[in-house]
């Protein structure tokens, strides 16, 4: 991904991926729940998952994803494409 995303940004812990244990699980499970609430997020919504890449928060790493339901909660399934590395754009 070389250009900024047009989807709303949602912080994600990229270390919290694949928690179901299924070999095909590429979903992320730890998302900013307060931000999702503010967005009135629901399954099917597309978002830009990100985490800070620099201590000052000006550089981020992220990927576009679709929110999916998982037991009374939302998790994020990455869309096809490369990760974005660059300046915060929102």
ABEGO torsion letter per residue (X at the ends): XABBBABBBBBBBAABBGAAGBAABABBABBBAAAAAAAGBBBGBBBBBBBBABAAGABBBBBBBBBBBBGGBBBBBBBBEBBBBEBBAX
